[in-house]
């Protein structure tokens, strides 16, 4: 057997006393049906929220087609850039489910029927009365060196190869696969946020808000206008991994708003 084992995965950068350890991820949504609009993605939000809870920050997400060369090139690009890569889609029984083969090619390893995956699926179809067809056996084809990802719902497993985790595109199945991975993932600093809102136009505070961002480059500051009936305003959202720093920036944001004669409210507008 060739290929990377889970223990060969690149490990996240170690934390330092002055900077929390950051663990990053990229999500690849694979499938022509997503790009065509036929299927509405329901996976990215769940993955990002789930990973942030364990200290893994999604820094990039891409939707890519069922084209082998695109999958291979994209996987190789992002697995070298991020600590973890999570893919969804393209591991079913039909001819256009090419993700497993593409991942094998990206890592330069062979692919074949995995004994454990075959046993899981054979038992599943024997229990449910379904025929274990050649098409269904495709779902047991796993790249050499990969570790299976459990699928308690429909049984066909996903797999992990190096720092790449390959999961189903069906949201319910993807979710149980992701839940089963928690023990394998090493998290770091959890992204937190603070929100300050006020009935003030973002154009009014834009310059001062930019100056606030320059003073605090380690905190992300977003400006989001809102409309409530005949009233309008702006919500300022501060994001970062240091709670004390977030509190300081939120206080400065509130003071900035007061300087323009508006009254800040902590949180989203009512």
N, C-alpha and C positions, 0 to 999 in steps of 0.2 A: 504494500500500500504506500502511495506517495501522497504528497500534499501537506499542508500545514495542519497541525493539531491545535485544539483550543489553547493549550498552554504555550504555543508558539506565537500567539497573537501579540502585536505591539501593545505594550502597556501604556496607560495614560501617564502624562508628566506628573512627577511627584510634587506634592504641595511644598511650599516654603512658608516660613513663619509669617511673611508679609503678604502672601498671595495664596488663596485657597486653590486646591487642585481642581483643574477644569477638565472634564471628560466630555468629549464632543462626539456627535453622531451626524450621519447623513441618511436621509430616507429616500429610497428610489421606488417610485410607484411605476410598475412595469405593466404596460398593456395598451393596445390600440383602442380598446373600448373606453378607456379613460380619456385619451386624447380626442376621440371623436365626439365625446359628450354623451355617449350612450349610457355609460356608467358614471354615476356621481361618486367621487372619492369620499369615503367615510373613514379612511384609515389614518391619514396624517395627523389629524387633531388628537386622536386617541393615543397614537404612538408618542407624540410630543409631550402630552400631559403625563402619560405613564412614565416615560423616561425621566422627565424633570423631577418626579417624585423620588426617584432613586439617585438623583444627582448626575444624570446624563443629559446634556443640552443638545438639542437638535439645532445645528447651525446651517444646514442646507437641505433642501428637498427638491427633487426633480421628477418630472413625469416623462418617461421615455417609452418608445414603441417596442413592439415585439420584433426587433431586428437584432440578429445575433451580434453583428459588429458594434452596434451602438451599445448594447448591454455590456459586452466585453470591455470596450474602451472606457465606458463610464464607471463600471465597477473598479477597474484598475486605477482610474484616476482618483476616485473618492476614497478607496480603502487605504491609499497611501497618505491621504490628507487628514482623515478623521480617525478617532479611536475605534468607532464602531460604524458599520453600515448595515441598514435594515432594508430589505427588499420585500415588496408585496406583489403577488400576481405571477402567473405563468408557470405554475407547477401542477397543473391538472392533467387529465388523460388525453387531451386532444392534440392534434398536430401542431397547433400554434402555441402550445405551452412549451416554450424553449428556454425558460430561465435556468433550469438545472444544467442543461448542456452548455449554456453560455457561461455560467459560473465556472464550470469545469474547465472550459477553454481559457477563461480569464486567469485561472490559477495554473494552467498547464498540466492538468491531471486527467486521468481517464474517468469514465463514468460507467456504471453498470448497476444491475439489480442488487440492492443492499439486502443481505440475508435477514436482518432484523425487520427492515421495512416490509419485505415480502411476507414474513411471518405474521406481522401485524395486520396487513391487508387481507391475507388469506383467511385468517381467523375471523376478521370482520365480515367478509362476504359469506363465509360459511354460516355465521350466526344470523345474518340478515337475509340469507337466501338468494343473494345476488350472485351472478356469475363473475368469477375473477378472470375477466377477459384480458387479452393482450394490451388493450388500451388502458385498462385500469392498472395493469402491471407497470405502465410507464411512470406511475406515481411513486413507484419504489426504486426508480433509477436515481442514484445518489452519487455525487462525485467522490472519488477515492480520497480517503483521509477525513471526510466530513463526519460530524456528530449529529445525530438525529435531534429534531425538536419535536416534542410530543404534541399530538393533536387529539385531545380527548373527544372531540365532537365527531368529525368524519374520518378519523383515524389516519388518513394519509399524512405522513410526517413532513415537516419542513427540515431544514438542516443548517448547520453552522460549519463554515469553512474559513479558517483563520479568523479575521475580525468581521466577517460578513455573515449575516443571519438572513436566511431565505425563508419567507413565510407566504402563506396563502393570501389571495386577494379578497376572498369573501370575508367581510368584516368580523362576523362572529367567530370564524375559524382563526383569523389572524389574531384576534384578541386573546383567545385561550393559548395560542402559541406564545404570544408575547408574555403573558402572565407566567408561563412555565419557565421563561428565561431569566427571571429576576435573580435567582441564585448564581447565575453565570456572569452577571454583569457587575463590574466594579464601578461604583459611582463616585462622584466627587462633590463639588460645591453645587448646591441646589439654587436655581434661579428664583429670586423673590421679586416682589413688586410693591410699589406704593402708588396710589392714585390721588391726585388733587384736582378738583373740578371747580369751575366758576363760570358765571354768566359774563363771559368776555370773549371777544373774537381772537382767534389765534394770530391773525395778522397784527393785532395790537401789541401782542407780547413777543412776537417772533424774534426781534433783535435781541431783547434781553434774555429770551430763552436760549438763543444760540450762545450767548456769553456764559450762561449757566452751564451749558453742556461743555464748553471749553474749560471751565474751571473743574469739571468732574468727568474726565475722559473715561474713567472706569465704570461709570454708570450710564446706561442707555436711557435717553429721555425721548419719549414720543409724545406728539401733540395730536389729539383727536377731536375734531369739532363734533358737536352734537346739536340736535334740534328737538325741542319738546314743545309741541304746539306753536305758540307765538314767541317762545323764548329760544334763544340759542346760547351756546357757550362752548367751552373747551375743557377737555379732560387731559391733564398731563400725567403720563404714566412713566414712572422711574423703575428701571429693572437692573438688578445686579445681584451679586452673591454675598455682599457684606451688609447685614441688617443695619448696623450703626451708620454706615455711609449712606444707605438709602434714607434713613430717617433725617439725616442732615440735609440731604438734597431736597427731600420733600418739604422740610421747614423753609428752605430757601425759596422753593417754588411758591409756597404759600405767601411768603413775604413779597415776592415779585408781584403776585396778583394783587395784593393789598396796595402796593405802590401805585397801581393803576386805578384804584378806587373801587375794586370789586372785592367781594367777600368769598374766600376760598372755602370749599367743603371737602373734607376727607372722604375719598371714595368716589364712586360713580354718581352722576347727578340723579336726583330722585324723580 
